[in-house]
């Protein structure tokens, strides 16, 4: 039994596209003796608690083993906090400090997570706002009410697609990778589960399927054309 998170499109409800679930499914194709079932749409706190009380055998998106009694695997999930702008504006955003030139929208809590350089830059920005709903970020940028949106690129593209019902072309947006990548792992309540997952993960990555999952979702969201 594996617990999954609750933020689309990285996690989602049963039957809906979910990038991180696809990665887990891909690894388990290399562990054919295991049959897995999922609990969907759990908060990070519920994932950790589920592991600690053995209600779950495994949980996705565990950053460290500080708050769990089990083990964590090698990193599986990659988060991509980026700056996003409209291509037509041709903004040159090559590092965090450049954000001071623009009006910026970001996700709730970004100032606590993105570091000193980010806080310094947005303190000088012409406008800065944090919102709780990623859909609002897509709306503000699409309507030219801000210059730049900050957040995970998959969450932004998902929000853009759903807010505009597919009428807004993702290829019209420029992604600026100015933040270092953030990774997380699977957590398990038994070391043997971590060990077998790590061995299968090596095979999954070597096959090329790991990158194919990320590319598939970028195509689905309209950022990579067929």
matplotlib code that plots the C-alpha trace (Angstrom):
import matplotlib.pyplot as plt

x = [0.0, 1.5, 0.3, 0.3, 0.2, -2.5, -1.4, -2.1, -0.6, 2.2, -0.4, -4.1, -7.3, -7.7, -7.8, -6.5, -3.0, -0.3, 3.3, 4.8, 2.4, 3.6, 7.2, 6.3, 4.4, 7.5, 9.8, 7.5, 7.4, 11.0, 9.7, 7.2, 6.8, 5.1, 1.4, 0.9, -2.3, -2.6, -4.2, -4.8, -4.7, -3.0, -1.2, 2.5, 1.6, -0.8, 1.9, 4.4, 1.9, 0.7, 4.3, 4.9, 1.8, 2.3, -1.0, 1.1, 4.0, 5.4, 4.8, 5.7, 7.4, 9.4, 12.2, 14.2, 13.8, 13.8, 10.1, 9.6, 10.6, 11.5, 13.9, 14.0, 15.1, 17.4, 15.8, 12.9, 10.9, 12.2, 10.5, 11.2, 10.5, 11.1, 10.3, 7.7, 7.0, 5.4, 7.7, 6.3, 7.9, 11.4, 12.4, 16.0, 15.7, 19.0, 19.3, 17.1, 18.3, 16.7, 13.2, 13.6, 12.8, 9.4, 6.0, 5.8, 3.3, 4.2, 2.8, 1.9, 5.0, 7.6, 9.4, 10.0, 11.3, 13.2, 16.0, 17.7, 18.5, 14.8, 13.6, 16.0, 14.9, 11.2, 11.5, 12.6, 10.0, 7.4, 4.7, 4.7, 1.9, 1.6, -1.5, -2.9, -4.5, -2.1, -4.9, -4.6, -1.0, -1.9, -4.8, -2.6, 0.2, -2.1, -4.0, -0.8, -1.5, 2.0, 5.3, 6.5, 5.0, 7.2, 6.5, 6.7, 6.5, 4.2, 1.7, 1.7, 1.1, -1.6, -3.3, -3.0, -4.5, -7.5, -8.2, -8.2, -9.8, -6.9, -7.3, -4.0, -0.9, 1.7, 4.3, 3.7, 5.4, 9.1, 10.5, 13.5, 15.3, 16.8, 16.3, 18.3, 16.3, 14.7, 14.3, 12.3, 12.2, 9.9, 9.7, 9.1, 8.6, 11.1, 14.6, 14.1, 11.5, 13.9, 16.6, 14.5, 13.1, 16.6, 17.7, 14.6, 15.1, 18.6, 17.1, 14.1, 16.5, 18.9, 16.0, 15.3, 11.7, 12.3, 12.9, 10.1, 7.6, 8.6, 8.4, 5.0, 3.6, 5.1, 3.5, 0.2, 0.3, 1.2, 4.7, 6.4, 4.8, 4.4]
y = [0.0, 3.3, 6.8, 9.5, 13.3, 15.8, 18.4, 18.0, 17.2, 15.6, 13.7, 13.4, 11.5, 7.9, 7.7, 11.3, 12.0, 12.1, 12.6, 11.2, 8.2, 7.3, 7.3, 5.0, 2.7, 2.7, 1.5, -1.2, -2.7, -3.8, -5.4, -7.9, -9.9, -6.9, -5.9, -2.3, -0.4, 3.3, 5.7, 9.0, 12.7, 12.6, 15.6, 15.4, 15.1, 12.2, 10.5, 10.7, 9.6, 6.7, 5.4, 5.8, 3.9, 1.2, 2.2, 2.6, 0.4, 3.3, 7.0, 9.3, 12.7, 12.2, 14.8, 13.2, 10.5, 13.0, 12.7, 9.0, 5.8, 4.0, 4.6, 6.6, 5.7, 7.4, 10.5, 9.8, 12.9, 16.2, 19.6, 22.4, 25.8, 28.2, 31.7, 31.8, 34.7, 35.2, 34.7, 37.7, 39.9, 38.4, 38.9, 37.9, 36.2, 34.4, 34.6, 35.4, 39.0, 40.0, 39.4, 42.9, 44.4, 42.8, 42.4, 38.9, 36.4, 33.3, 30.5, 30.8, 30.5, 31.1, 33.7, 31.0, 28.4, 30.1, 31.7, 35.0, 36.0, 35.5, 37.6, 40.4, 40.5, 40.5, 43.2, 45.5, 44.3, 46.7, 44.3, 41.0, 38.8, 35.2, 33.3, 30.0, 28.8, 28.0, 28.8, 32.4, 32.5, 31.3, 33.8, 36.8, 36.0, 35.0, 38.3, 40.4, 41.5, 40.4, 39.9, 36.7, 33.7, 31.7, 28.0, 24.4, 24.3, 21.3, 22.8, 26.1, 24.3, 22.2, 25.3, 27.2, 24.3, 23.9, 27.6, 28.4, 25.0, 24.4, 27.7, 29.2, 27.7, 26.6, 27.1, 30.9, 30.8, 30.9, 28.9, 30.4, 27.7, 30.1, 28.0, 24.9, 21.6, 20.1, 16.3, 14.0, 10.2, 7.3, 6.4, 2.9, 1.3, -1.6, -1.4, -4.3, -2.2, 0.7, -1.6, -3.3, 0.0, 1.5, -1.5, -1.2, 2.6, 2.1, -0.2, 2.2, 5.2, 3.2, 2.1, 5.7, 5.4, 7.8, 10.8, 9.6, 10.0, 13.7, 14.3, 12.6, 15.0, 18.1, 16.9, 16.4, 19.9, 21.3, 22.5, 20.0, 19.5, 16.0]
z = [0.0, -1.2, -0.3, -2.9, -2.5, -3.4, -5.9, -9.6, -12.0, -10.0, -8.1, -8.8, -8.2, -9.5, -13.3, -13.8, -15.3, -12.5, -13.3, -10.0, -9.9, -13.5, -12.2, -9.4, -11.7, -14.0, -11.3, -10.1, -13.6, -12.6, -9.4, -10.9, -7.7, -6.0, -6.4, -5.4, -4.4, -3.7, -1.3, -3.2, -2.3, 1.1, 2.6, 3.4, 7.1, 6.4, 4.3, 7.1, 9.7, 7.6, 7.4, 11.1, 12.2, 9.4, 7.7, 4.6, 3.4, 1.3, 0.7, -2.1, -1.9, 1.3, 1.5, 4.3, 7.0, 9.8, 10.4, 9.5, 11.3, 8.1, 5.2, 2.1, -1.4, -3.8, -5.2, -7.7, -8.0, -9.4, -8.7, -11.1, -9.6, -12.5, -13.6, -16.5, -18.8, -22.2, -25.1, -26.9, -24.2, -24.8, -21.2, -20.4, -17.0, -16.4, -12.6, -9.6, -9.1, -12.5, -10.9, -9.3, -12.7, -13.0, -11.5, -10.0, -8.8, -6.8, -4.7, -1.0, 1.1, -1.7, 0.4, 3.1, 0.6, -2.2, -0.2, 0.5, -3.1, -4.0, -1.1, -1.9, -5.6, -5.0, -2.3, -5.1, -7.7, -8.9, -7.7, -5.8, -4.7, -3.4, -4.1, -2.7, -5.9, -8.8, -11.2, -10.1, -11.2, -14.7, -14.9, -13.9, -16.3, -19.2, -18.8, -18.7, -15.1, -14.1, -16.0, -14.4, -12.5, -10.1, -9.4, -10.5, -14.3, -14.5, -12.0, -14.0, -17.3, -15.8, -14.4, -17.7, -19.6, -17.2, -16.7, -20.4, -21.4, -23.7, -25.7, -24.4, -26.1, -23.6, -26.3, -26.0, -22.6, -21.8, -19.0, -17.2, -15.0, -12.4, -9.3, -8.4, -8.7, -5.7, -5.3, -3.1, -2.6, -1.7, 1.9, 3.2, 6.6, 5.8, 4.5, 2.1, 0.3, -0.1, -1.4, -4.0, -5.1, -5.5, -7.6, -9.9, -10.1, -11.6, -14.3, -15.0, -15.5, -17.7, -20.0, -20.9, -19.6, -16.7, -19.0, -21.3, -18.4, -17.9, -21.7, -22.0, -19.5, -21.1, -24.4, -22.7, -21.3, -24.7, -23.9, -26.2, -29.5, -31.1]

ax = plt.figure().add_subplot(projection="3d")
ax.plot(x, y, z, "-o")
ax.set_aspect("equal")
plt.show()
